[in-house]
Each structure stands twice: as C-alpha cells, then as structure tokens.
Amino acid sequence: MLRPVYAVIAALFLTAPAAAQVLPFPPDFTVQDVAANGTTIHVRVGGAGPAVVLLHGYADTGDMWAPMAADLERDHTVIVPDLRGLGLSAKPEGGFDKKTQAGDVAGVMDALGVRRAAVVAHDIGNMVAFAFAAQDPERVTRLVVIDAPVPGVGPWEEVLKNPLLWHFRFGGKDMERLVAGRERIYLDRFWNDFAAHPDRINEATREHYAELYALPGAMHSGFAQFAAFDQDAADNRAFLASGKLSMPVLALGGEKSFGLQMAQIMRAAATDVTADVVPDSGHWVMDENPQATTALVRAFLDAKH
C-alpha cells in the first residue's frame, strides 16, 4: 500500500515540499498490533535512545510521520501508533473520548517497556497528547502540539464559531450513510480547505488515506472522535482545575493556519511554552513542509532546558 521505496526518504530532504508524498517507514522499523486499554493499537517502532511518541490526527494515520520518524530514529526510540478506530488499529464501538485514548497511549508504552517519552502530536493527536500529559505528567518529558485546538482550553469556545469547522458537529448514522463509498470526496474537503498548498497533498497520498478511511468502521470512528469533543472539554477543564502542565511545550502552528495562535491556546494550559511557526504551510505540515516541521521538532527535542 505504501508505494515509494525507502530510498526516497533521503531524497525528500533535498527536494522541494511539492515532492512530498506518503513514504514508507525505514526498513528497521517493526510493525505490531499491541493489546492496550481494551482495544488493539497498530504501532510502528524503530530506533534507539530516549523515546518519542508521534500521534496523528484526522484524515491521516501514523503513516504521516514517516519522514520525521526517519530523522528521529537516529537517536530516539520512535513509537508511532494509529489512534483507536483509525488506520490499521481496531475499530471499537466506543472509547473515543481523549481521556480514554490517553490510556491507549499509556498501554502501548507499557507493552513496549517504555516509562517516559516525549510526545509529538498533530490535529486530534494534540487532544490525545494533552489528555495523556494531564493524566500522567510524570510520563511526558516534552510535549509538541501542532496546528489544532484542544477542547476546553484557552479560546476553545471562539474556535468553535469558525464556520470552517462545521465538521465538528457532523456525524451519526445518516452522515455515515452519506459518506459511505464517498470517503475520498469527504476527505478532499479537509485536504483542500485547510492546506495552503493543496497540490502538495498529491494523488498517491489522497488515495492511500481514502483507502484506509474506507475500511469497515473507520468513518464511524472518525466521526466519534469529533462527537467526543464536549466530553473532552469537560475532562480538560477538570484536569486544569488541578494546575497547568509543567513540562516544556512546543506550540507549533502552520504559517497559513493557526500560526502563533497555538501558543495562545497552550499558554492557557501550560507554564513553559515555546512558540514557533512552520513556514509556507497550512494545516497539513507534514505534507506541505515536512523538512521545516521535522527541523523545528528536532530542535525542541534536543534543547537542553
């Protein structure tokens, strides 16, 4: 299903962002299905050194992180799960609140014998990462959140008023019927509307993810991720009642998307926030500018403070 060969990874860093596509993980990565928290999570693991967990968002799977994983594995143990219900992970009926999915992350780490890790997340992955850091702060050494809000945190209620986010309330059986067999059409809306450069999300990438989201139960799971936002907001407000996150946080926004607003969001929830922007990119940073995104994340993970 992953079309290009691994050798393309090296070329990625020498070419323009327009060449970005779905790349395979390096050949030394292992792939396993991990029983965790009452479900089964599809996980890729490679490298050696301090652990880092990479969490994807909607319209993606863990496959999005292949270029970053290829860089980080040089000196990190890189752990890349598919979120429950998405990609090649199991499709349970429930458990899509982010507090429960944080338990999935903890379960994967436990199964791999990893006590502590940095966590890098994008989109809905941000929400899972935040819940994990809030529930188990001693297990998160550093946190990177990329280009998406967190329910109940900072300007959440204002974010909800944005008409581009109508999909937050789109779901249920009738909506599943509407998109059945039309998954590509539905996903194209996200890739086109939220990108600064839709052409950088090429045809191979779109077909790859459309196939994964057409798997039985995948669209139901995707809608359930959004339907849980009200519960997520309540859970996060309860977490913050006990205090803000204290680990170092990088709030990273796409230049043509959330930009520095990511720092505004995270400063409402964390005490040590570094702000930065992925240049020449909209929301889909790992498709639109993977080189800059990887460099910014690595610099933060390597920082001494």
C-alpha positions, 0 to 999 in steps of 0.5 A: 500500500505504501508505494515509494521505496525507502530510498526516497526518504533521503531524497525528500530532504533535498527536494522541494515540499511539492515532492512530498508524498506518503513514504514508507517507514525505514526498513528497521522499523517493526510493525505490531498490533499491541493489546492496550486499554481494551482495544488493539493499537497498530504501532510502528517502532524503530530506533534507539535512545530516549523515546518519542511518541508521534500521534496523528490526527484526522484524515491521516494515520501514523503513516504521516510521520514517516519522514520525521520518524526517519530523522528521529530514529537516529537517536530516539526510540520512535513509537508511532501508533494509529489512534483507536478506530483509525488506520490499521488499529481496531475499530471499537464501538466506543472509547473515543473520548481523549481521556480514554485514548490517553490510556491507549497511549499509556498501554502501548508504552507499557507493552513496549517497556517504555516509562517516559517519552516525549510526545509529538502530536498533530490535529486530534493527536494534540487532544490525545497528547494533552489528555495523556500529559494531564493524566500522567505528567510524570510520563511526558518529558516534552510535549509538541502540539501542532496546528489544532485546538484542544477542547476546553482550553484557552479560546476553545469556545471562539474556535468553535464559531469558525464556520470552517469547522462545521465538521465538528458537529457532523456525524451519526448514522445518516452522515455515515450513510452519506459518506459511505463509498464517498470517503475520498470526496469527504476527505478532499474537503479537509485536504483542500480547505485547510492546506495552503498548498493543496497540490502538495497533498498529491494523488498517491497520498489522497488515495492511500488515506481514502483507502484506509478511511474506507475500511469497515468502521473507520468513518464511524470512528472518525466521526466519534472522535469529533462527537467526543469533543464536549466530553473532552472539554469537560475532562480538560477543564477538570484536569486544569482545575488541578494546575497547568502542565509543567513540562516544556511545550512546543506550540507549533502552528502552520504559517497559513493556519493557526500560526502563533495562535497555538501558543495562545491556546497552550499558554492557557494550559501550560507554564513553559511554552515555546512558540514557533511557526512552520513556514509556507504551510497550512494545516497539513505540515507534514505534507506541505513542509515536512523538512521545516516541521521535522527541523523545528521538532528536532530542535525542541527535542534536543534543547537542553532546558 
